[in-house]
Each structure stands twice: as structure tokens, then as C-alpha cells.
Amino acid sequence: MYKSPFGAGQLRRISLEGHKSRITTDTLPRNTNQNQTEMTPLAYIQRFSNEAVFSDTLIYLRRTGKMESFRKLSAIQPIDNQFYKLEIVNIIFEQDDIFDVVSQIVLRLFFFMILALIIGSILIAKQLLAPFEQLLHAIATFNIKSEQPQTIPATNITEFQRIGGFLERMMSKAKKDYQTLKEFTENASHEMQTPIAVAKGKLEILQQRNDLNEEQAELIETCPARFEQTLQAK
């Protein structure tokens, strides 16, 4: 253990005039965001002791813009026949500060989890409902007059497979019924052409008679037009 050359409790000044070139006055960079160490050459020593001394101090932090509490360790050590005061400063984290930091971290994690859950739910729902959208598109584009078979998109979901099969059967049946009705109408129209032609001929003969009154002549004149409408409605 190093012993002081001075008596305990005495105050003596060290003459620095003859030792200016030997005294180092540079200090370590001050970074208040990390542990800080500072060494200062002493011009005099008060009650020299090599025991470390702890104390509390306040230091202004530019990052937060306010004074923060720091714990300081002070000690005097001889280096190259010079006495230096060594100070180590470390910030003190109070419980309120720790609680605030932890709360902010938890809230941010909770927010990101909720956001990820919402986005994931939307993507999953969109993927699951894609076959349903395809079924709706098939219904919207269904044309009963088209001779091409309606294609129902395939899917791996059992429920949508059942719906697709039901729609395919209903569309096929609707087209078949439409074709049957169309053929019946065409055949009926063709079968009606002969009797209508005979009726039109007889009406023309009636129009040539001179014993018809005005009402009868008007009624006979409107009949051919109605026959034409009946034939065109096939």
C-alpha cells in the first residue's frame, strides 16, 4: 500500500512551477451517455487518503435536456510521482425511469403485435375467400344462351367444392331447359305458319267484299298485323 509523504490532517501545497512540463492536463472525453472517467492532476491534497469515496452528483444531459442523477466514485492515486484525482461517474437509474422504459417497450411490442395480427388476419381471410370470389365471378358471368359449358374453379376447401358442384349442376340444367324451350318455340312457330297463312288469305278475300261495314273492315285490316307479331314472337 502506498503511504502519503504528508502527515495526516495536514494541508500542503505542491509547487508546480518547476514541474509544469511533467504535469498532464488532458482529460478523457466526457460522454454522459456511458460510464465516465476523469483524471485531474492535483495542485494540493487535502487529507490524503487512498480510499475510494462515493458521492451523488447531478449532470446535465444534452440528450434528455435535463439534469440527471449520477453516482461518482472519487479516489486519489499516484502516477509517475504525481498525484491524480480519479473520478468515475455512472448514471443512476431510478425505478420510475426503469418503469417508464419498460412500459414504452411493452406498449410498442403490443402495438406491433396487434398490427401484425390484423394484417395476418386480412391476408389469411383473403386467401381463404379466394375460391368464394371465383364462384361469385362465375355466377356473374353466366350466360344461359352460351353453348360453352360454364367452368367452376377448383378448390381444396370441401364446402366450396360442394357449392361449386351445385352451381355447375344448376347452370347445366338451366341451359338444357332453355334449349328445350327454344326448340319448342321454334317448332310451334313453324307449325303455326301454315294455318296463319291460310287465315291471312281468307281475310284478304273478305276485304274484297263490298257488303262489309266500317267496323268489320277495320277489324279485318288489323288481323294480318297481329299474325305477323305472333310469328315474330318466337
C-alpha positions as CSV (number, residue, x, y, z in Angstrom):
1,M,0.0,0.0,0.0
2,Y,1.3,3.4,-0.9
3,K,1.8,5.8,2.0
4,S,1.5,9.5,1.8
5,P,4.6,11.5,2.5
6,F,2.5,14.1,4.3
7,G,1.2,13.9,7.8
8,A,-2.5,13.0,8.3
9,G,-4.7,16.0,8.5
10,Q,-2.1,18.4,7.1
11,L,-2.6,20.6,4.1
12,R,0.4,21.3,2.0
13,R,0.7,22.8,-1.5
14,I,2.9,21.2,-4.1
15,S,5.0,23.7,-6.1
16,L,4.2,23.2,-9.8
17,E,6.4,25.9,-11.2
18,G,9.3,23.6,-11.7
19,H,7.3,20.7,-12.9
20,K,4.9,22.3,-15.5
21,S,6.3,20.1,-18.3
22,R,5.7,17.0,-16.3
23,I,2.0,17.6,-15.5
24,T,-0.5,16.2,-17.9
25,T,-3.6,18.3,-18.0
26,D,-5.6,16.4,-20.7
27,T,-8.7,14.5,-19.6
28,L,-10.6,11.7,-21.1
29,P,-13.5,12.5,-23.4
30,R,-16.7,13.3,-21.5
31,N,-19.6,11.2,-22.7
32,T,-22.5,11.4,-20.4
33,N,-24.3,8.5,-22.2
34,Q,-21.7,6.0,-20.8
35,N,-19.6,5.5,-17.8
36,Q,-17.2,8.4,-17.5
37,T,-13.7,8.6,-16.1
38,E,-11.8,11.7,-15.4
39,M,-8.2,12.2,-14.1
40,T,-7.1,15.6,-12.9
41,P,-3.6,16.5,-11.6
42,L,-3.7,17.9,-8.1
43,A,-2.0,21.1,-7.1
44,Y,-2.7,20.3,-3.4
45,I,-4.0,17.5,-1.4
46,Q,-6.5,17.7,1.5
47,R,-6.2,15.0,4.0
48,F,-4.6,12.5,1.6
49,S,-6.2,9.0,1.6
50,N,-6.1,6.2,-0.9
51,E,-9.6,5.0,0.0
52,A,-12.4,5.4,-2.6
53,V,-15.2,7.8,-1.8
54,F,-18.7,7.5,-3.2
55,S,-21.0,10.5,-3.7
56,D,-24.0,11.6,-5.6
57,T,-24.0,14.4,-8.2
58,L,-26.1,16.0,-10.9
59,I,-25.0,16.3,-14.5
60,Y,-26.8,18.0,-17.4
61,L,-27.5,15.7,-20.3
62,R,-28.0,17.2,-23.7
63,R,-29.9,14.2,-25.0
64,T,-32.6,14.5,-22.4
65,G,-32.3,18.2,-21.8
66,K,-32.4,18.0,-18.1
67,M,-30.3,17.2,-15.0
68,E,-29.8,13.6,-14.2
69,S,-28.6,11.9,-11.1
70,F,-25.1,10.2,-11.2
71,R,-23.1,8.1,-8.8
72,K,-19.5,9.3,-8.5
73,L,-16.5,7.3,-7.3
74,S,-13.5,9.5,-6.3
75,A,-10.0,8.3,-5.4
76,I,-6.5,9.8,-5.3
77,Q,-3.8,7.7,-7.0
78,P,-0.1,8.5,-7.6
79,I,1.1,8.1,-11.2
80,D,4.7,8.9,-12.1
81,N,5.3,10.7,-8.9
82,Q,2.2,12.9,-9.5
83,F,-1.0,12.7,-7.5
84,Y,-4.2,12.4,-9.6
85,K,-7.7,12.6,-8.6
86,L,-9.6,9.8,-10.3
87,E,-13.4,10.2,-10.7
88,I,-15.7,7.5,-12.2
89,V,-19.2,8.6,-13.0
90,N,-22.1,6.3,-13.7
91,I,-25.8,7.3,-14.2
92,I,-28.3,6.2,-11.6
93,F,-31.4,4.6,-13.0
94,E,-34.4,5.2,-10.7
95,Q,-37.3,2.8,-10.5
96,D,-39.6,5.3,-12.2
97,D,-37.2,5.6,-15.1
98,I,-36.9,1.9,-15.5
99,F,-40.7,1.5,-15.3
100,D,-41.2,4.2,-18.0
101,V,-38.7,2.5,-20.3
102,V,-40.2,-1.0,-19.8
103,S,-43.7,0.4,-20.2
104,Q,-42.8,2.0,-23.5
105,I,-41.2,-1.2,-24.8
106,V,-44.2,-3.3,-23.8
107,L,-46.6,-0.8,-25.4
108,R,-44.6,-0.8,-28.6
109,L,-44.5,-4.6,-28.7
110,F,-48.2,-4.8,-28.0
111,F,-48.9,-2.3,-30.8
112,F,-46.8,-4.2,-33.3
113,M,-48.3,-7.5,-32.3
114,I,-51.9,-6.1,-32.8
115,L,-50.8,-4.6,-36.2
116,A,-49.2,-7.9,-37.3
117,L,-52.4,-9.8,-36.1
118,I,-54.6,-7.5,-38.2
119,I,-52.5,-7.7,-41.3
120,G,-52.2,-11.5,-40.9
121,S,-55.9,-11.9,-40.5
122,I,-56.6,-9.9,-43.6
123,L,-54.2,-11.9,-45.7
124,I,-55.5,-15.2,-44.4
125,A,-59.1,-14.2,-44.9
126,K,-58.3,-13.1,-48.4
127,Q,-56.6,-16.4,-49.2
128,L,-59.5,-18.4,-47.7
129,L,-62.2,-16.4,-49.5
130,A,-60.5,-16.5,-52.9
131,P,-62.5,-19.6,-54.1
132,F,-65.7,-17.8,-53.0
133,E,-64.8,-14.8,-55.1
134,Q,-64.2,-17.1,-58.0
135,L,-67.6,-18.6,-57.6
136,L,-69.2,-15.2,-57.5
137,H,-67.4,-14.3,-60.7
138,A,-68.7,-17.5,-62.4
139,I,-72.3,-16.6,-61.4
140,A,-71.9,-13.0,-62.6
141,T,-70.6,-14.1,-66.0
142,F,-73.1,-16.9,-66.5
143,N,-74.9,-16.7,-69.9
144,I,-77.8,-19.0,-70.4
145,K,-77.6,-18.6,-74.2
146,S,-74.0,-19.6,-74.4
147,E,-73.3,-23.1,-75.8
148,Q,-70.0,-23.3,-74.0
149,P,-70.1,-25.2,-70.6
150,Q,-69.7,-23.0,-67.5
151,T,-66.4,-23.7,-65.8
152,I,-66.3,-23.7,-62.0
153,P,-62.9,-23.1,-60.5
154,A,-61.4,-26.0,-58.5
155,T,-60.7,-25.6,-54.8
156,N,-59.3,-27.7,-51.9
157,I,-62.0,-26.5,-49.5
158,T,-64.8,-29.1,-49.1
159,E,-67.6,-26.6,-48.6
160,F,-66.7,-24.6,-51.6
161,Q,-66.4,-27.8,-53.6
162,R,-70.0,-28.7,-52.7
163,I,-71.2,-25.2,-53.6
164,G,-69.3,-25.3,-56.9
165,G,-70.8,-28.7,-57.8
166,F,-74.3,-27.5,-57.0
167,L,-73.8,-24.3,-59.1
168,E,-72.4,-26.4,-62.0
169,R,-75.4,-28.7,-62.0
170,M,-77.9,-25.8,-61.8
171,M,-76.3,-23.9,-64.6
172,S,-76.2,-27.0,-66.8
173,K,-79.9,-27.7,-66.1
174,A,-80.8,-24.1,-66.8
175,K,-79.1,-24.2,-70.2
176,K,-80.7,-27.5,-71.0
177,D,-84.2,-26.2,-70.2
178,Y,-83.6,-23.1,-72.2
179,Q,-82.5,-25.1,-75.2
180,T,-85.6,-27.3,-74.9
181,L,-87.9,-24.3,-74.6
182,K,-86.2,-22.6,-77.6
183,E,-86.7,-25.7,-79.8
184,F,-90.3,-26.0,-78.7
185,T,-90.9,-22.3,-79.6
186,E,-89.3,-22.7,-83.0
187,N,-91.3,-25.8,-83.8
188,A,-94.5,-24.2,-82.7
189,S,-93.8,-21.1,-84.7
190,H,-93.1,-23.3,-87.8
191,E,-96.3,-25.3,-87.3
192,M,-98.3,-22.1,-86.9
193,Q,-97.1,-20.5,-90.2
194,T,-99.4,-22.7,-92.4
195,P,-102.7,-22.0,-90.6
196,I,-101.8,-18.3,-90.3
197,A,-101.1,-18.1,-94.0
198,V,-104.5,-19.7,-94.7
199,A,-106.2,-17.3,-92.3
200,K,-104.5,-14.3,-94.0
201,G,-105.6,-15.5,-97.4
202,K,-109.2,-15.7,-96.3
203,L,-109.0,-12.3,-94.7
204,E,-107.8,-10.8,-97.9
205,I,-110.8,-12.4,-99.7
206,L,-113.1,-10.9,-97.1
207,Q,-111.6,-7.5,-97.6
208,Q,-112.6,-7.6,-101.2
209,R,-116.3,-7.9,-100.4
210,N,-118.5,-4.8,-100.7
211,D,-121.1,-5.7,-98.1
212,L,-118.8,-5.1,-95.1
213,N,-119.5,-2.2,-92.8
214,E,-116.8,0.1,-91.5
215,E,-116.2,-1.7,-88.2
216,Q,-115.8,-5.1,-89.9
217,A,-113.4,-3.7,-92.5
218,E,-111.2,-2.2,-89.7
219,L,-111.2,-5.4,-87.7
220,I,-110.2,-7.5,-90.8
221,E,-107.4,-5.0,-91.6
222,T,-105.8,-5.3,-88.2
223,C,-105.7,-9.1,-88.2
224,P,-102.6,-9.6,-90.5
225,A,-100.5,-7.3,-88.4
226,R,-101.4,-9.3,-85.3
227,F,-100.5,-12.5,-87.2
228,E,-97.1,-11.1,-88.0
229,Q,-96.5,-10.1,-84.4
230,T,-97.3,-13.7,-83.3
231,L,-94.8,-15.1,-85.8
232,Q,-92.0,-12.7,-84.8
233,A,-92.5,-13.5,-81.1
234,K,-90.9,-16.9,-81.4
